[in-house]
Amino acid sequence: MSAAVKSLGVLAAAVHVLDPVERIPVVLLAGEQVTDPAMAEQITNPRCWEGEQPPVQPGKPSARKVKPA
């Protein structure tokens, strides 16, 4: 049996990323769950994520600057 893989987020739009191991282009479609932190890190546009919130990886500070309200 395979171990359960935690989803980092669900895509709201199709995105193009590089496979972190093989370094080949990959297209992830809207509605897909992203489980690989290396792929999620490449998706920098918040509008690509459902809810427009990029996933936060535990123990890793966000590189994004937050605009004051």
N, CA, C and O atoms as a GROMACS GRO file, in nm:
protein
  276
    1MET      N    1   0.082  -0.118   0.000
    1MET     CA    2   0.000   0.000   0.000
    1MET      C    3   0.087   0.125   0.000
    1MET      O    4   0.194   0.126   0.060
    2SER      N    5   0.040   0.227  -0.066
    2SER     CA    6   0.116   0.351  -0.068
    2SER      C    7   0.074   0.438   0.049
    2SER      O    8  -0.039   0.432   0.097
    3ALA      N    9   0.166   0.518   0.093
    3ALA     CA   10   0.139   0.609   0.205
    3ALA      C   11   0.054   0.726   0.154
    3ALA      O   12   0.063   0.764   0.038
    4ALA      N   13  -0.028   0.780   0.242
    4ALA     CA   14  -0.110   0.894   0.206
    4ALA      C   15  -0.021   1.015   0.178
    4ALA      O   16   0.072   1.042   0.253
    5VAL      N   17  -0.052   1.086   0.071
    5VAL     CA   18   0.026   1.203   0.033
    5VAL      C   19  -0.061   1.326   0.058
    5VAL      O   20  -0.173   1.334   0.010
    6LYS      N   21  -0.008   1.420   0.134
    6LYS     CA   22  -0.082   1.541   0.168
    6LYS      C   23  -0.077   1.640   0.053
    6LYS      O   24   0.030   1.671   0.000
    7SER      N   25  -0.194   1.690   0.015
    7SER     CA   26  -0.203   1.790  -0.090
    7SER      C   27  -0.161   1.925  -0.034
    7SER      O   28  -0.202   1.964   0.076
    8LEU      N   29  -0.079   1.997  -0.110
    8LEU     CA   30  -0.036   2.131  -0.069
    8LEU      C   31  -0.137   2.236  -0.113
    8LEU      O   32  -0.142   2.345  -0.055
    9GLY      N   33  -0.216   2.205  -0.214
    9GLY     CA   34  -0.316   2.298  -0.264
    9GLY      C   35  -0.375   2.247  -0.394
    9GLY      O   36  -0.324   2.153  -0.455
   10VAL      N   37  -0.484   2.311  -0.435
   10VAL     CA   38  -0.552   2.275  -0.558
   10VAL      C   39  -0.539   2.392  -0.655
   10VAL      O   40  -0.555   2.508  -0.617
   11LEU      N   41  -0.510   2.360  -0.780
   11LEU     CA   42  -0.490   2.464  -0.880
   11LEU      C   43  -0.622   2.518  -0.933
   11LEU      O   44  -0.717   2.443  -0.955
   12ALA      N   45  -0.627   2.648  -0.954
   12ALA     CA   46  -0.743   2.714  -1.012
   12ALA      C   47  -0.719   2.743  -1.160
   12ALA      O   48  -0.811   2.781  -1.232
   13ALA      N   49  -0.596   2.724  -1.206
   13ALA     CA   50  -0.559   2.749  -1.346
   13ALA      C   51  -0.450   2.651  -1.387
   13ALA      O   52  -0.380   2.596  -1.302
   14ALA      N   53  -0.437   2.631  -1.517
   14ALA     CA   54  -0.329   2.546  -1.568
   14ALA      C   55  -0.197   2.621  -1.553
   14ALA      O   56  -0.190   2.742  -1.574
   15VAL      N   57  -0.091   2.547  -1.518
   15VAL     CA   58   0.041   2.607  -1.501
   15VAL      C   59   0.146   2.519  -1.567
   15VAL      O   60   0.128   2.398  -1.583
   16HIS      N   61   0.256   2.582  -1.605
   16HIS     CA   62   0.370   2.511  -1.662
   16HIS      C   63   0.483   2.516  -1.560
   16HIS      O   64   0.521   2.623  -1.513
   17VAL      N   65   0.536   2.400  -1.526
   17VAL     CA   66   0.648   2.390  -1.430
   17VAL      C   67   0.749   2.289  -1.485
   17VAL      O   68   0.724   2.222  -1.585
   18LEU      N   69   0.864   2.281  -1.419
   18LEU     CA   70   0.964   2.180  -1.454
   18LEU      C   71   0.959   2.067  -1.352
   18LEU      O   72   0.951   2.091  -1.232
   19ASP      N   73   0.964   1.944  -1.402
   19ASP     CA   74   0.971   1.830  -1.313
   19ASP      C   75   1.100   1.844  -1.233
   19ASP      O   76   1.206   1.859  -1.292
   20PRO      N   77   1.093   1.838  -1.099
   20PRO     CA   78   1.213   1.862  -1.018
   20PRO      C   79   1.320   1.755  -1.032
   20PRO      O   80   1.437   1.781  -1.003
   21VAL      N   81   1.285   1.635  -1.076
   21VAL     CA   82   1.382   1.527  -1.089
   21VAL      C   83   1.436   1.520  -1.231
   21VAL      O   84   1.557   1.520  -1.252
   22GLU      N   85   1.346   1.514  -1.328
   22GLU     CA   86   1.387   1.495  -1.468
   22GLU      C   87   1.414   1.626  -1.542
   22GLU      O   88   1.472   1.625  -1.651
   23ARG      N   89   1.371   1.739  -1.482
   23ARG     CA   90   1.392   1.872  -1.541
   23ARG      C   91   1.328   1.885  -1.680
   23ARG      O   92   1.385   1.948  -1.769
   24ILE      N   93   1.210   1.824  -1.697
   24ILE     CA   94   1.136   1.836  -1.822
   24ILE      C   95   1.009   1.917  -1.794
   24ILE      O   96   0.958   1.914  -1.682
   25PRO      N   97   0.959   1.990  -1.894
   25PRO     CA   98   0.837   2.069  -1.874
   25PRO      C   99   0.716   1.981  -1.846
   25PRO      O  100   0.698   1.876  -1.908
   26VAL      N  101   0.633   2.026  -1.751
   26VAL     CA  102   0.512   1.956  -1.713
   26VAL      C  103   0.399   2.057  -1.709
   26VAL      O  104   0.419   2.170  -1.663
   27VAL      N  105   0.281   2.020  -1.757
   27VAL     CA  106   0.164   2.106  -1.747
   27VAL      C  107   0.071   2.047  -1.642
   27VAL      O  108   0.029   1.932  -1.653
   28LEU      N  109   0.040   2.126  -1.542
   28LEU     CA  110  -0.057   2.087  -1.439
   28LEU      C  111  -0.186   2.162  -1.470
   28LEU      O  112  -0.184   2.283  -1.492
   29LEU      N  113  -0.298   2.091  -1.470
   29LEU     CA  114  -0.426   2.150  -1.509
   29LEU      C  115  -0.506   2.198  -1.388
   29LEU      O  116  -0.484   2.155  -1.275
   30ALA      N  117  -0.600   2.288  -1.416
   30ALA     CA  118  -0.688   2.339  -1.312
   30ALA      C  119  -0.762   2.222  -1.247
   30ALA      O  120  -0.808   2.131  -1.316
   31GLY      N  121  -0.774   2.226  -1.116
   31GLY     CA  122  -0.842   2.121  -1.041
   31GLY      C  123  -0.748   2.014  -0.988
   31GLY      O  124  -0.788   1.932  -0.905
   32GLU      N  125  -0.623   2.012  -1.037
   32GLU     CA  126  -0.526   1.912  -0.989
   32GLU      C  127  -0.475   1.951  -0.851
   32GLU      O  128  -0.459   2.068  -0.820
   33GLN      N  129  -0.451   1.849  -0.768
   33GLN     CA  130  -0.391   1.869  -0.638
   33GLN      C  131  -0.240   1.861  -0.652
   33GLN      O  132  -0.188   1.767  -0.712
   34VAL      N  133  -0.170   1.958  -0.598
   34VAL     CA  134  -0.024   1.960  -0.603
   34VAL      C  135   0.026   1.900  -0.472
   34VAL      O  136  -0.006   1.949  -0.364
   35THR      N  137   0.106   1.794  -0.483
   35THR     CA  138   0.158   1.727  -0.364
   35THR      C  139   0.309   1.741  -0.350
   35THR      O  140   0.364   1.716  -0.242
   36ASP      N  141   0.377   1.781  -0.456
   36ASP     CA  142   0.523   1.794  -0.454
   36ASP      C  143   0.562   1.937  -0.417
   36ASP      O  144   0.531   2.030  -0.491
   37PRO      N  145   0.630   1.957  -0.303
   37PRO     CA  146   0.670   2.091  -0.262
   37PRO      C  147   0.759   2.161  -0.365
   37PRO      O  148   0.750   2.283  -0.379
   38ALA      N  149   0.843   2.087  -0.436
   38ALA     CA  150   0.931   2.148  -0.536
   38ALA      C  151   0.850   2.204  -0.653
   38ALA      O  152   0.888   2.306  -0.711
   39MET      N  153   0.740   2.139  -0.689
   39MET     CA  154   0.655   2.191  -0.796
   39MET      C  155   0.573   2.308  -0.745
   39MET      O  156   0.558   2.408  -0.816
   40ALA      N  157   0.520   2.298  -0.624
   40ALA     CA  158   0.440   2.406  -0.566
   40ALA      C  159   0.522   2.534  -0.554
   40ALA      O  160   0.469   2.644  -0.572
   41GLU      N  161   0.649   2.520  -0.522
   41GLU     CA  162   0.737   2.636  -0.506
   41GLU      C  163   0.753   2.714  -0.637
   41GLU      O  164   0.776   2.835  -0.635
   42GLN      N  165   0.740   2.646  -0.751
   42GLN     CA  166   0.756   2.710  -0.882
   42GLN      C  167   0.633   2.792  -0.921
   42GLN      O  168   0.641   2.876  -1.010
   43ILE      N  169   0.520   2.768  -0.857
   43ILE     CA  170   0.395   2.836  -0.891
   43ILE      C  171   0.384   2.959  -0.803
   43ILE      O  172   0.339   2.951  -0.689
   44THR      N  173   0.427   3.073  -0.856
   44THR     CA  174   0.439   3.195  -0.776
   44THR      C  175   0.319   3.289  -0.786
   44THR      O  176   0.305   3.379  -0.705
   45ASN      N  177   0.233   3.269  -0.885
   45ASN     CA  178   0.117   3.356  -0.901
   45ASN      C  179   0.006   3.307  -0.810
   45ASN      O  180  -0.043   3.195  -0.828
   46PRO      N  181  -0.038   3.387  -0.711
   46PRO     CA  182  -0.142   3.342  -0.618
   46PRO      C  183  -0.274   3.312  -0.688
   46PRO      O  184  -0.354   3.233  -0.637
   47ARG      N  185  -0.298   3.372  -0.804
   47ARG     CA  186  -0.424   3.347  -0.876
   47ARG      C  187  -0.431   3.206  -0.933
   47ARG      O  188  -0.539   3.162  -0.974
   48CYS      N  189  -0.321   3.135  -0.936
   48CYS     CA  190  -0.320   2.998  -0.986
   48CYS      C  191  -0.374   2.900  -0.883
   48CYS      O  192  -0.406   2.786  -0.917
   49TRP      N  193  -0.383   2.941  -0.758
   49TRP     CA  194  -0.429   2.854  -0.650
   49TRP      C  195  -0.574   2.883  -0.617
   49TRP      O  196  -0.616   2.999  -0.619
   50GLU      N  197  -0.652   2.780  -0.586
   50GLU     CA  198  -0.789   2.802  -0.542
   50GLU      C  199  -0.785   2.884  -0.414
   50GLU      O  200  -0.708   2.855  -0.323
   51GLY      N  201  -0.869   2.985  -0.408
   51GLY     CA  202  -0.869   3.074  -0.292
   51GLY      C  203  -0.759   3.178  -0.299
   51GLY      O  204  -0.745   3.260  -0.209
   52GLU      N  205  -0.681   3.176  -0.407
   52GLU     CA  206  -0.570   3.270  -0.429
   52GLU      C  207  -0.472   3.273  -0.313
   52GLU      O  208  -0.414   3.378  -0.285
   53GLN      N  209  -0.452   3.162  -0.245
   53GLN     CA  210  -0.356   3.152  -0.137
   53GLN      C  211  -0.254   3.045  -0.170
   53GLN      O  212  -0.288   2.927  -0.170
   54PRO      N  213  -0.130   3.083  -0.199
   54PRO     CA  214  -0.029   2.980  -0.225
   54PRO      C  215  -0.005   2.897  -0.100
   54PRO      O  216  -0.016   2.948   0.011
   55PRO      N  217   0.026   2.770  -0.117
   55PRO     CA  218   0.047   2.686   0.000
   55PRO      C  219   0.169   2.730   0.079
   55PRO      O  220   0.269   2.773   0.023
   56VAL      N  221   0.160   2.719   0.210
   56VAL     CA  222   0.272   2.750   0.298
   56VAL      C  223   0.329   2.618   0.346
   56VAL      O  224   0.258   2.535   0.403
   57GLN      N  225   0.458   2.600   0.321
   57GLN     CA  226   0.522   2.477   0.363
   57GLN      C  227   0.569   2.491   0.507
   57GLN      O  228   0.631   2.591   0.542
   58PRO      N  229   0.539   2.392   0.590
   58PRO     CA  230   0.579   2.401   0.731
   58PRO      C  231   0.729   2.420   0.747
   58PRO      O  232   0.808   2.351   0.683
   59GLY      N  233   0.768   2.513   0.833
   59GLY     CA  234   0.908   2.535   0.862
   59GLY      C  235   0.982   2.619   0.759
   59GLY      O  236   1.102   2.641   0.773
   60LYS      N  237   0.911   2.667   0.657
   60LYS     CA  238   0.976   2.747   0.554
   60LYS      C  239   0.909   2.883   0.549
   60LYS      O  240   0.789   2.892   0.521
   61PRO      N  241   0.982   2.991   0.575
   61PRO     CA  242   0.922   3.124   0.571
   61PRO      C  243   0.885   3.164   0.429
   61PRO      O  244   0.951   3.124   0.332
   62SER      N  245   0.780   3.241   0.418
   62SER     CA  246   0.735   3.288   0.288
   62SER      C  247   0.828   3.395   0.234
   62SER      O  248   0.873   3.482   0.308
   63ALA      N  249   0.858   3.389   0.104
   63ALA     CA  250   0.944   3.487   0.041
   63ALA      C  251   0.864   3.608  -0.008
   63ALA      O  252   0.921   3.709  -0.047
   64ARG      N  253   0.731   3.596  -0.005
   64ARG     CA  254   0.645   3.703  -0.053
   64ARG      C  255   0.637   3.816   0.047
   64ARG      O  256   0.634   3.793   0.168
   65LYS      N  257   0.634   3.937  -0.004
   65LYS     CA  258   0.613   4.053   0.080
   65LYS      C  259   0.463   4.077   0.090
   65LYS      O  260   0.392   4.067  -0.010
   66VAL      N  261   0.416   4.107   0.208
   66VAL     CA  262   0.275   4.131   0.230
   66VAL      C  263   0.250   4.281   0.225
   66VAL      O  264   0.318   4.359   0.291
   67LYS      N  265   0.150   4.320   0.144
   67LYS     CA  266   0.115   4.461   0.135
   67LYS      C  267   0.031   4.498   0.256
   67LYS      O  268  -0.057   4.422   0.296
   68PRO      N  269   0.057   4.615   0.315
   68PRO     CA  270  -0.027   4.659   0.427
   68PRO      C  271  -0.168   4.689   0.379
   68PRO      O  272  -0.188   4.732   0.265
   69ALA      N  273  -0.266   4.666   0.465
   69ALA     CA  274  -0.406   4.686   0.428
   69ALA      C  275  -0.443   4.831   0.420
   69ALA      O  276  -0.557   4.864   0.390
   0.00000   0.00000   0.00000
